[in-house]
Amino acid sequence: MERKKSLKDLLVHTILIACSIIFLSSSYTKKSEWKLLEEKQQEYYLYKIVETPSEYENFKGEFVCRFLGRRNFAAYFTKSYEKKILKSLAKGDFEIRTGTGRKEYILVPPTFEDFSFTKEELNYIWDILSENYAGFDEMEEKGFSKAKLLKIKNGSDFYRLFDKCINDGHFAIRVKNFYYDQGHAVDPGTFISEDSQNTYFEKQTSNAYYIRFTNCRSQEYFKNFANAVLDASKKDFIILDARSNHGGDDAPISQFRKYLNTTGYKGTVICLQDNWSFSSGELWHIFGTKDVRIKCLLVGTHSGGLQRFDSYEYDNEELNIHIAAGLYQRDGIGILPDNWLGELKGYEPQIWATTDNMKETLEGLGVDLGDIVFK
């Protein structure tokens, strides 16, 4: 009798242990699930992360973001998507991107939202591209046609067709809250500059003239850049810092270069770039052409690679459509230099450096930077 009781007690004990394990396991799983807090703000929805699997705990309290094209993102959604976002997170169907301040964000895919297009919207896009876009013939050679465009039903269809037929970093389309553009390669360990997109200033040191400009559109850039060459040309080094410069107008840079060429500048022009230096912010195509006799060094990472086309913009307020599609292209006519790796691949630097080690890299070249800070 005693033996039977012992076996019975053992069986009960085993069952209790098993139940405890199952309970603890389910509790752990529950704690490891994603949980969101949906917040409605006017016509948009925000999704704050309140619970995560253990490996993503640093995202608690942050908002899930969506792509605005492939280069930009935002934390708002146009519809209620809580269940769909949770499903996407649970499947691991998301990306982690670094924004300004090196802060990381979780993004659901570019085609996540349920966008649809009307025939009127698609016909307008066809008319603009077929009548104005410099790359339209190339699109047709790759299979683009009106029939295929009009068959587009959703965002996934749009991306699939245009990704096949477009190789142009300037190209972008927005239809209401749907965005399309093309992404660019990002070198590991690199980060966008923390300087604002309106930064412009000049500094002189014992042997260098430093110009920091984060766009080629600002009033300060147009007013001061070309004139700065008068003092800059007296220095052994000219530092043109176009890290995270999204471009604009080449004219002041061309005037700067022309003066150095004409006066026979004997020093060194050092152009700084990173993965977010786009278009006119990629200075090498100005200082690297074969007719230039200036000694130039390209320092940084690969640039963004928006070089083949210019950017011309079309807006239809009634349809709420914005299109950026260039009127001319630069490749094939001898302007782009040999170190251009291709659209969205950019220019390869002669000296590799990131923002983190830029100061020591330049000082290693003999540049006196004084109190200049790179961020």
N, C-alpha and C positions, 0 to 999 in steps of 0.2 A: 504493500500500500504506500509505504514511504517513497519507494522508487517511482511509482506512478505519479505521486504528488510532485516529486522533484521534476519529472519530465514535463508535467503540466505547467509548473511554475516557469520552467525554462522556456517553454513554447510561448507563454504569455509575455515573458520578458523580451524574447526575441521579436515578437510582434510589436511590442511597445517601442523598441529601439528602431525597428523598420519604419514605423509610423512617424517617429521623431525625425528620422533622416528625410523621409518624404516631405514632411512639413517644413523642415529647415531648407530643403532643396527648393521647394516651391516659393518659400519666402525670399530666398536668395534670387531666384529667377524674377520674382516680382520686383525686387529692388533693382534688378539689372535692366528692366524694361525702360523704354523711352516714355516719358510723359510730358505733355505740353499744356500750357495755359493759353487759350485763345482769347485775344483781346480785340474788340471791335472799335475802330477809330474812324468815324465818318464813313467813307465808302470802302475803307481798306481793313484788312485783318492782319494782326500780328500774332506770332506764335513764340511764346517764351518757353525755354526748355527748363523743366522743373525736376525731372529725373532722367538719368542716363545709365547705360552700362558703365562699369567701373573705369574702363579705359578712356571714357569721354567726360569724366567728372568736371574737368576744367571748363566745360561749356554750360554748366548749370547757371541759370540766370541770364543767359544770352538768348538772342532771338535767332530762329531759323531764317535763312535768307534765300532769295531766289535770284537767278541770273537776270541781268538786263543785257541781253546779248551774251558774249563770252568774256568780255573784259571788265564789265561792271556788274554790281549786284546791289540789292536793296532788301530791307527786312519786311516789306509789305507785300500782301497778296490781294488780288482783286476779288476773290471769292473765299468762302469757308472751305478749307482743305485739311482740317485737323486729321481725319481718318487717313486720308491719302498721304499726308506728310509722315504720320506715324508708320504707315506701311513702308514708305520709302526708307525711313531711318532704320526700321527693323531689318530690312533686306540689305542694308549697307549701301543703298543706291543714293549716295551723296558725295560731295567733295568738300575738302577743307581748304579754304583759301586764306591767305594772309593779306590784310588790309593795311591802312596807314597805322603807324605806331606799332607795327609788327603784331597786331592783334589778329587772332585766328577766328574764322567764321565757318559755320556749317551751311552749305548750299545744296539745295535740291537741283536736279538737272535743268538745263535751259529749256527743255520742252515739257516741263512738269505741268504747267497750267493748261486748262482746256480751251485753247484758242481756236477760233474758226474764222474763215475769211469769206467775204461776199464776192460775187463775180465783179461787182463794180470796183472793189478795192484791188482785185487782181488785174483787172483791165487797166487801171490807172498805173500800176507798177509796170506792166508791159509797155504802155505808151511811153513812160519816162525813160525806161532802159533802152528800148528799141530805137528811140529818136535821139537820145542824148549821150548815152554812156559809151565812153571810149573803149571799154572792154567787151562791148556787146557781141562783136563778131567772134571773139574768142569763146564767149558763152555758148553761142550757137554751134561752134565747132565741137564743143564738149557735150552737146545734146540738148541744150536749152531750147524750148519752143513754147509758143503760146498755148498749144494744146496741153502740154505738161504743166504749165503754170496754172491753168484754169482747173486742173484736176486736184490741186492742193486742197485738202480738207482740214488740216490741223497744223500745229507747230512742228510736229515731227516730220510731216511731209515737206514743209517749207525748208527746214534745215537740210533734209536729205537731198533735195533738188539743188539748192543754192551751194551747198558744200561741194557738190560734184562739179559745178559749173563756174565757180568764182575762186580766184586767187588774188585778192585785193584787200589789204589791211584797212584802207580807207572806206571801203564799201560798207554801208549800214542801212538797214530799213527798220522803221518802227511803224507798226499798224496798231493804233490804239495802245494797248498795254503789252503788245507782243514786240520783242526786239530780236533783230538778227544782226550779227557781225561775226568776224572771224578772230579767233584767239591767236596769241603769239607765244612762242616758246619762252619759258622762264628758266634761267640757270639755277641749279640747286644752291641754296644758301644766300640768295639775293632777295632784297626787299625794296619796295618802292620808297622813295625819299619822303621824309616827314615834313619837308618844306612845303608850304602852301603853293597852289598853282598860280599865285600872283607875286611870287618872290622875284625881286630884281634888286641887286646891289653890286657895287664895285669896291674893291679894296686894293691898296698898293702896299707892297713890302719893299725890302731893300733891292730885290732883283726880280720881282714878279708883279704882274698886274692881273688881278683875279676878277672875273665877271660871273656872277651867279644869276641865271635866268631860267625860270621853270616853264615859260611859254614864250612863243614868238608872236604874241598878240597884244601884250600890255602897252599902255601909254608910255611907261618908263622905258620899255624896250625900244620902241620906235623913236623916242626922243633922245635917248642917251647912247644906245649901243654903238652906232656907227661913229659918233663923235669920240667915243672912248679910245679909239684907235690912236689918236694923237698922243695921248700920254702912255698908252699901252706899248706903243712901238719903241719907247725909250728903255724898256725893260728887257732883260735876257729871256724871260719866260712870260708868255701870255696864257693864262688858264681860262678856258671857256667851259664853264661848268653847266652842261645841259642835261644832267641826270634828271630823269623823270620829267623831261620837257616834252609836252605833247604836240609841239609844232605850231605852225601859223604861217608867217610871211618870211621868206628868205631874203628880202631886199636889204635890210640892215646888215646881215651877215655878208652878203655879196659886196656891199660897199666897204666893209671892214677888210675883207680879203683883198679887194682891188687896191686899196691904199697900201697894204703891206707889200703887195706884189710890185706896185709902181715905185715905191721908195726903196725896194731891195732890203727888206727886213732880214737881219742876220740871226735873230734869236730863234727860239722854239715855241711854236703854238702847241699847247697841250689841250686836247678836247676830251672832256669827261662825259661818259655816257653810261646808261644802264639799260636793263630790259624794257624800261618804260620811256625810253627816249624815242619819240616817233617823228616821222616826217621831217619838218625843218629842224626838229630837235636832234636829228641824226646828222651832226655837223660834217662828217667825213665826206659826204658827197659834195660839199662846198670846198673844203680844204684839200681834198684828195684827188681832184681832177688833174690830168696830165699837164695842163698849161700852167699850173701853179708851181712856183719855185720856192715856196716857203717850206721850211722844215717843220713837219707836224708829227705829233705822237697822239695816237688814239688810246686812251686809258679807261679801263672800266670792265664791263661785261659786254656780251652781245647787245646790240641795240634792238629796238622793237621790230624793225623791218617794214615800215610803211613807206615804200619808195616808188612802186611802179606807176601809180596813178596820183593825180591831184584829188582834191575833194570839193565837189560842187553840190550844193544842197537845194532840195526841192521840198516844198511844203504844200499840202492840201488840207486846209483847215476844216473844210466840210467833211471830208472822209477821215480826218485826224490821222494823216499819214505823213511821215518824214522820211526822205530818201537822201542818202549821200552817195553820189555816183559821179566819178571824175569825167572831165571833158577831154583830158589828154593823158598819155602815159609816157614815162621816161625811159623805160628799158628798151634796148635795141637800137638806140640812137647815139651811143657813145658817151652818155653822161655818167652812168653808174660805174664806179671803179671796180677793180679786180677783186677787192676783198668783200664785196657784197655777196652774201651767201644765198640770197633769195628772199622773196617776199615773206614776211612774218618770221624770218630767220635773222635778218639784220646784218650788221657789219661786225666783223670779228676784231676785237681790240688787239693792238700790238703789245700792250702790257696789261695783264689781267689784274683787276683790283675791284673790291667792293667798297661800299661806303665805310664799312668797319675798318678797313686798313688803307683807305685812300690817303690819309695824311702822311703816314710813314712811307707809302709808296712814292709820293711826290717829293718828299724830303730826301728820299734815297736818290732821286734824280738831281738833287742840288737845288731844289726850289725852296726859298724862304717863304713859309706860309704865315708867319706871324701868329695871330690869334684866330685864324680862320678855322671854323668848326664845320665838319661834314656830318649831316644827319639826313 
